[in-house]
Amino acid sequence: MGAHGLNLRPADLLREVTLFSRFTGTEIEALGDLGREVHLKPHAYAVIEGEPTRGMFILLEGVVSVYKADQASSALARLATLEAGAHFGELSLFDAAPRSATVAADSNCRLFELDHEAFNSFLSQSGADLELRFYRTCAEELALRFRTLNGDYLTAQRLLWKFALRRPENERGDANR
């Protein structure tokens, strides 16, 4: 095992993805057989913001960075660095919206790609019980993300009010006299 690599099979890593937490061992094994391995060289893109979605990825080896474009300047701002075992793009398994961020390789990378069409075909062929378990988990995960986002928004608003919008009395100058 390298410094940034895992000697795990895709199915072992799929077990760690929250969206698949209600899948049985057999279902996870079948899911692992659906994907393919992808290799990226440094600076190559796994996904590009705004492009059509294709599926999710699990990083088997290497390091990637996640970027978001600043709409005002078109500059890319780094949001996160991900290492082996991390996953991204999981929302594309049930949402056809364009990619919301760019992910680029910082090193040689080996990824497991689970195509959204293959996944959806697997899900529909597996029956209503698996679909219900999957979508229930999706709803719970989205609710958790929404609550976290709300908390982060409130914290940002408090900080903005405290440090940017409210100046101490002695800094207000003649404007308020």
C-alpha positions as CSV (number, residue, x, y, z in Angstrom):
1,M,0.0,0.0,0.0
2,G,1.4,3.4,-1.0
3,A,1.4,6.5,1.1
4,H,-1.9,7.6,-0.5
5,G,-3.3,4.3,-1.6
6,L,-5.6,1.6,-0.3
7,N,-5.4,-2.1,-1.1
8,L,-9.2,-2.4,-0.9
9,R,-11.6,-3.6,-3.5
10,P,-14.2,-1.2,-4.8
11,A,-16.9,-3.1,-2.9
12,D,-15.0,-2.6,0.4
13,L,-15.0,1.2,-0.3
14,L,-18.7,1.2,-1.4
15,R,-19.6,-0.1,2.1
16,E,-18.2,3.2,3.5
17,V,-20.4,5.4,1.3
18,T,-23.4,6.6,3.4
19,L,-25.8,6.3,0.4
20,F,-25.2,2.5,0.3
21,S,-25.5,2.0,4.1
22,R,-28.7,0.0,3.7
23,F,-27.4,-2.3,0.9
24,T,-26.7,-5.9,1.8
25,G,-23.3,-7.5,1.3
26,T,-24.5,-9.2,-1.9
27,E,-25.9,-5.9,-3.3
28,I,-22.6,-4.1,-2.5
29,E,-20.7,-6.9,-4.3
30,A,-22.9,-6.6,-7.3
31,L,-22.5,-2.8,-7.3
32,G,-18.7,-3.2,-7.2
33,D,-18.9,-5.3,-10.3
34,L,-20.7,-2.5,-12.2
35,G,-18.0,0.1,-12.1
36,R,-14.7,0.6,-13.8
37,E,-11.2,1.7,-12.9
38,V,-10.1,5.1,-14.2
39,H,-6.5,6.4,-14.1
40,L,-5.6,10.1,-14.0
41,K,-2.3,11.9,-14.3
42,P,-1.6,15.0,-12.3
43,H,-3.7,18.0,-13.3
44,A,-6.2,15.9,-15.3
45,Y,-9.8,16.4,-14.5
46,A,-12.1,13.8,-13.1
47,V,-15.1,16.1,-13.5
48,I,-15.6,19.7,-14.6
49,E,-18.2,22.1,-13.1
50,G,-21.1,22.6,-15.4
51,E,-20.6,19.4,-17.4
52,P,-23.3,16.7,-17.6
53,T,-23.2,14.2,-14.7
54,R,-21.9,10.7,-15.4
55,G,-21.7,9.1,-12.0
56,M,-19.7,8.9,-8.8
57,F,-16.1,8.2,-8.1
58,I,-14.2,6.6,-5.2
59,L,-10.5,7.5,-4.9
60,L,-8.5,4.3,-4.7
61,E,-5.0,5.9,-4.9
62,G,-3.7,9.4,-5.1
63,V,-4.9,12.9,-4.1
64,V,-7.4,15.2,-5.8
65,S,-8.6,18.7,-5.2
66,V,-12.2,20.0,-5.4
67,Y,-12.6,23.4,-6.9
68,K,-15.6,25.8,-7.3
69,A,-15.6,28.6,-9.9
70,D,-16.1,32.1,-8.6
71,Q,-18.9,33.5,-10.8
72,A,-17.5,37.1,-10.6
73,S,-14.0,36.3,-11.7
74,S,-14.1,32.8,-13.1
75,A,-11.2,31.9,-10.9
76,L,-11.2,28.5,-9.2
77,A,-11.3,28.4,-5.4
78,R,-10.1,25.1,-3.8
79,L,-12.8,23.8,-1.5
80,A,-11.2,20.5,-0.4
81,T,-8.4,18.0,-0.9
82,L,-9.4,14.4,-0.9
83,E,-7.2,11.3,-0.4
84,A,-7.6,7.6,-1.0
85,G,-10.9,6.3,0.3
86,A,-12.8,9.5,-0.3
87,H,-15.7,9.7,-2.7
88,F,-17.3,12.4,-4.8
89,G,-20.1,12.9,-7.3
90,E,-22.5,10.6,-5.4
91,L,-25.5,13.0,-5.9
92,S,-25.3,12.3,-9.6
93,L,-26.6,8.8,-9.0
94,F,-30.1,10.2,-8.5
95,D,-29.8,13.8,-9.8
96,A,-29.2,14.7,-13.4
97,A,-28.1,18.3,-12.6
98,P,-24.7,19.4,-14.1
99,R,-21.6,18.9,-12.0
100,S,-21.4,21.5,-9.2
101,A,-17.6,21.5,-8.8
102,T,-14.4,20.6,-10.6
103,V,-12.2,17.8,-9.4
104,A,-8.6,17.6,-10.6
105,A,-5.8,15.1,-9.8
106,D,-3.0,16.4,-7.7
107,S,-1.0,13.2,-8.3
108,N,-1.3,10.0,-10.3
109,C,-4.7,8.7,-9.3
110,R,-6.6,5.5,-9.5
111,L,-10.4,5.9,-9.2
112,F,-13.4,3.6,-9.2
113,E,-16.2,5.1,-11.4
114,L,-19.8,4.0,-10.9
115,D,-21.8,5.2,-13.9
116,H,-25.2,6.7,-13.1
117,E,-27.0,4.9,-15.9
118,A,-25.6,1.5,-14.9
119,F,-26.4,2.2,-11.3
120,N,-30.0,3.3,-12.1
121,S,-30.5,0.2,-14.2
122,F,-29.1,-2.0,-11.3
123,L,-31.4,-0.2,-8.9
124,S,-34.6,-0.7,-11.0
125,Q,-33.7,-4.4,-11.7
126,S,-33.1,-5.1,-8.1
127,G,-36.7,-4.3,-7.1
128,A,-38.7,-1.8,-5.1
129,D,-37.3,-2.8,-1.7
130,L,-33.7,-1.7,-2.7
131,E,-35.0,1.4,-4.4
132,L,-36.9,2.4,-1.2
133,R,-33.9,1.7,1.0
134,F,-31.6,3.8,-1.3
135,Y,-34.0,6.8,-1.7
136,R,-34.8,6.8,2.0
137,T,-31.0,7.0,2.7
138,C,-30.7,9.8,0.1
139,A,-33.5,11.8,1.7
140,E,-31.9,11.4,5.2
141,E,-28.5,12.4,3.8
142,L,-29.9,15.5,2.0
143,A,-31.8,16.5,5.2
144,L,-28.5,16.3,7.1
145,R,-26.7,18.3,4.5
146,F,-29.5,20.9,4.5
147,R,-29.4,21.3,8.3
148,T,-25.6,21.7,8.2
149,L,-25.9,24.3,5.4
150,N,-28.5,26.2,7.4
151,G,-26.3,26.2,10.5
152,D,-23.3,27.3,8.4
153,Y,-25.4,30.1,6.9
154,L,-26.5,31.4,10.3
155,T,-23.0,31.3,11.6
156,A,-21.8,33.3,8.5
157,Q,-24.6,35.8,8.9
158,R,-23.7,36.4,12.6
159,L,-20.0,36.8,11.7
160,L,-20.8,39.2,8.9
161,W,-23.0,41.2,11.2
162,K,-20.4,41.2,14.0
163,F,-17.3,42.0,12.0
164,A,-18.3,43.6,8.7
165,L,-21.6,45.4,9.1
166,R,-21.3,46.7,12.7
167,R,-18.4,49.0,13.2
168,P,-17.5,50.2,16.7
169,E,-18.9,53.7,17.6
170,N,-15.4,55.3,17.4
171,E,-15.0,54.1,13.8
172,R,-18.3,55.5,12.5
173,G,-16.9,59.0,12.0
174,D,-19.1,62.0,11.2
175,A,-21.6,60.1,9.1
176,N,-23.8,59.3,12.1
177,R,-23.6,62.7,13.9
